[in-house]
Amino acid sequence: MQIKLTFFYKYQSPPSPFSSHHQHKTHTIMAKPCAVLLSVTVFLLVLLHGSVARREFMQQGNECQLSRLHALEPDNRVECEAGLVESWNPNRDQFQCAGVAVVRRTIQPNGLLLPSYSNAPQLLYIVKGRGMTGMLFPGCAETFQESQESAGGSSSKFQDQHQKVRHFRQGDIIALPAGVAHWCYNDGNEPVVMVSVLDTANNHNQLDINPRNFYLAGNPEDEFEQFKRGTEREQRPLRRIRERQQGSCNNLFCGMDSRVLSEAFDIDEQLARKLQSRNDYRGSIVHVEGGLQVVRPPRTIQERQEQEERMRERRTGPHYNGIEETFCTMRIKENIADPSRADVFVPEVGRVSTVNSHNLPILRSLQLSASHVVLRNDAVRLPHWNLNAHSLIYAVRGQARIQVVDENGNSVFDGSVREGQVLTVPQNFVVVKRAESERFEYVAFKTNDNAMTSDLSGRTSALRGMPVEVLANAFRVSIEEASRIKFSRKETTLGSSSRFQSGRRLDA
């Protein structure tokens, strides 16, 4: 009698430390004692990881039935005392398809972005400038403390203490979990420009697809207010006018009675009313007279510590224990514009850098990642598609010709994308880019913490992996012609476009 044994491998994703409702996703896969099958299984797990985290209303809808994509400029501008807030309409079809919202903020020197939190996780890219930011993780200790010496040596003088303050600079990607309050300050000599992509379709957002900012201070105008869907949409403008006439209030303390606030903070009621910031029209970015004084280590020391931590992670690999031993001090940023960390580099052509959950572990919870690409001298980002994520392209500088093709071979976008514009590339749509300037630089935000791409041409492409006779029969060409199709492009990811002329069509 023969007994056949079948083994099952059970994969269970760990709970997120940022969600009060740990939603476990379990996949059961038959496993045989075969190395090939095991490698395929691992690949599928990585491929599927994160995709199941998209909200059901995105999966069941028709948001991605797109016949045309557009390179978009901001739809709304809100001027503040010390800066500018620009937002894109999240109700546009391509943003609904990806389940994201986009906002760009410009913070002038000595400008402070007021503390707030959002209903969705987000990635911030620092396009320009430098500054510092604080994220208020719940339950974490105030580890930055002022000493008596810095307080003047008097024990009676107030000594401040607060949670960790982090420096940021141009090229940084900053991960911000949903519901975590944060603030930003420009301590440099030039404006800070940051682009933020909110993943409203993420499983961490349990409200609705509307991007929502919850302000802890001030009286800012909501940059997404006029775009929100819902039954109150038509009533909001009238209500806002009425509030302005009576003394407006648009932060979390406004809806609370001043006497309740007085008791909650153990302060007098007059001071409690100031928390509500009525008749404060400075906006969400305010000017700080004399500069912001906070407890923080010198920039060089903090950057050296972060570099040592990155090197340690690269040597030993990221470790997960569910909540991470360094939860309160975990790295939240990675500089992807630094040429020294390029993942793909071709001299005189360009480079590609990627940040995902392998080199920034916090992204494993946020289910987001990003890549930074520089194309030089009319170089081409070879045709490819995203296997497991939508991609949102933000043009940092320069201009490029981009084509996007859907599953039916229809061109849904064929045009130029220039600095400051946004273009969405849905999952599995093929995209090809060619620089139209000396340098085209862009950031692609991905809706998966381990976003994967597959090339359509080049040394690691799908066609390169096929037998020559398969290509010959598929395209009805000779063996010699099929060989040229397969082997002519010897580069991978990036290629020179010297063979293309600016007036010729770039086939996708």
Secondary structure, 3 states (H helix, E strand, C coil): CCCCCCEEEEEECCCCCCCCCCCCCEEEEEECCCHHHHHHHHHHHHHHCCHHHCCHHHHHCCCCCCCCCCCECCCEEEEECCEEEEECCCCCHHHHHHCCEEEEEEECCCEEEEEEEECCCEEEEEEECEEEEEEECCCCCCCEECCCCCCCCCCCCCCCEECCEEEEECCEEEEECCCCEEEEECCCCCCEEEEEEECCCCCCCCCCCCCCEEECCCCCCCCCHHHCCCCCCCCHHHHHHHHHHHCCCCCCCCCCCHHHHHHHHCCCHHHHHHCCCCCCCCCCEEECCCCCCCCCCCHHHHHHHHHHHHHHHHHHCCCCCCCCCCHHHCCCEEECCCHHHCCEEECCCEEEEEECCCCCCCHHHHCCEEEEEEEECCCEEEEEEECCCCEEEEEEECEEEEEEECCCCCEEEEEEEECCCEEEECCCCEEEEEECCCEEEEEEEECCCCCCEEECCCCCCCCCCCCHHHHHHHHCCCHHHHHHHHHCCCCCCEECCCCCCCCCCCCC
